[in-house]
């Protein structure tokens, strides 16, 4: 198996993890409603919310340039800084510029939209 799992396998694993945590929350509240149980359940809820936020921010499959292009397409009417774009795809701004130059044979670079 490759180091990176296909996106559909990751989505399935994330969904199962989320469902398991939701079941844990409900089961915990069904046991009793004592202050101690409510505190424990609130901690479980925070953990679930944190996981949902992290899952939402995980980059999609594809090369850094492909992920950057999808990010730009989603924000076509906004202003995106190169540093923000590079951080989103997990590379340095200079490396992202080099990747854009390589992908476009030097025709354009994300630095032109600073």
Wavefront OBJ file of the C-alpha trace (Angstrom):
o trace
v 0.000 0.000 0.000
v 1.305 3.459 -0.801
v 2.240 5.854 1.953
v -0.789 8.036 1.240
v -4.162 6.311 1.231
v -6.656 7.191 -1.491
v -9.037 9.971 -0.485
v -12.118 7.723 -0.431
v -10.447 5.416 2.125
v -9.518 8.391 4.284
v -13.059 9.767 4.057
v -14.468 6.388 5.136
v -12.087 6.189 8.106
v -12.922 9.749 9.150
v -16.643 9.015 8.910
v -16.308 5.874 11.040
v -14.270 7.749 13.661
v -16.858 10.533 13.753
v -19.727 8.064 14.110
v -17.894 6.219 16.910
v -17.447 9.476 18.818
v -21.076 10.430 18.313
v -22.182 7.038 19.659
v -19.840 7.459 22.647
v -21.443 10.832 23.414
v -24.979 9.483 23.316
v -24.051 6.383 25.324
v -22.379 8.523 27.955
v -25.452 10.729 28.359
v -27.748 7.707 28.485
v -25.857 6.317 31.499
v -26.688 9.197 33.815
v -26.790 12.976 34.004
v -24.615 13.559 37.042
v -22.316 16.584 37.030
v -19.286 14.304 36.614
v -20.863 12.574 33.595
v -21.799 15.928 32.041
v -18.215 17.172 32.420
v -16.859 13.972 30.871
v -19.349 14.169 28.021
v -18.558 17.818 27.352
v -14.897 16.827 26.985
v -15.917 14.150 24.502
v -17.956 16.735 22.594
v -14.978 19.101 22.413
v -12.835 16.261 21.094
v -15.417 15.535 18.398
v -15.632 19.210 17.412
v -11.843 19.458 17.236
v -11.669 16.382 15.023
v -14.339 17.806 12.720
v -12.343 21.024 12.383
v -9.113 19.148 11.659
v -10.812 16.879 9.118
v -12.168 19.918 7.326
v -8.703 21.468 7.051
v -6.905 18.382 5.756
v -5.587 19.010 2.267
v -7.128 17.010 -0.529
v -5.295 14.562 -2.766
v -3.125 15.840 -5.558
v 0.111 17.682 -6.044
v 0.715 20.996 -4.297
v -0.048 22.804 -7.566
v -3.340 20.912 -8.009
v -4.372 21.654 -4.426
v -3.371 25.299 -4.883
v -5.445 25.567 -8.043
v -8.525 24.145 -6.271
v -7.954 26.595 -3.404
v -7.742 29.502 -5.860
v -10.857 28.334 -7.730
v -12.801 28.405 -4.459
v -11.648 31.989 -3.863
v -11.727 33.341 -7.398
v -13.271 36.643 -6.312
v -10.985 37.192 -3.321
v -7.417 38.185 -2.631
v -5.083 35.298 -1.802
v -1.514 35.859 -0.677
v 1.227 33.497 -1.827
v 2.184 32.736 1.767
v -1.392 31.741 2.607
v -1.602 29.539 -0.472
v 1.757 27.906 0.225
v 0.832 27.221 3.842
v -2.430 25.622 2.744
v -0.675 23.159 0.432
v 2.231 22.578 2.831
v 5.198 24.079 0.997
v 7.222 27.267 1.255
v 6.252 30.273 -0.890
v 9.466 29.992 -2.932
v 8.905 26.282 -3.525
v 5.317 26.915 -4.602
v 6.530 29.574 -7.055
v 9.048 27.098 -8.466
v 6.337 24.450 -8.819
v 4.075 26.919 -10.660
v 6.922 27.884 -12.997
v 7.641 24.210 -13.674
v 3.954 23.378 -14.252
v 3.401 26.319 -16.590
v 6.807 26.314 -18.301
v 7.551 29.667 -16.695
v 4.440 31.323 -18.108
v 3.061 32.431 -14.793
v 3.738 32.325 -11.102
v 1.659 32.792 -7.982
v 3.955 35.677 -7.082
v 2.145 37.782 -9.683
v -0.936 37.849 -7.428
v 0.796 39.129 -4.269
l 1 2 3 4 5 6 7 8 9 10 11 12 13 14 15 16 17 18 19 20 21 22 23 24 25 26 27 28 29 30 31 32 33 34 35 36 37 38 39 40 41 42 43 44 45 46 47 48 49 50 51 52 53 54 55 56 57 58 59 60 61 62 63 64 65 66 67 68 69 70 71 72 73 74 75 76 77 78 79 80 81 82 83 84 85 86 87 88 89 90 91 92 93 94 95 96 97 98 99 100 101 102 103 104 105 106 107 108 109 110 111 112 113 114
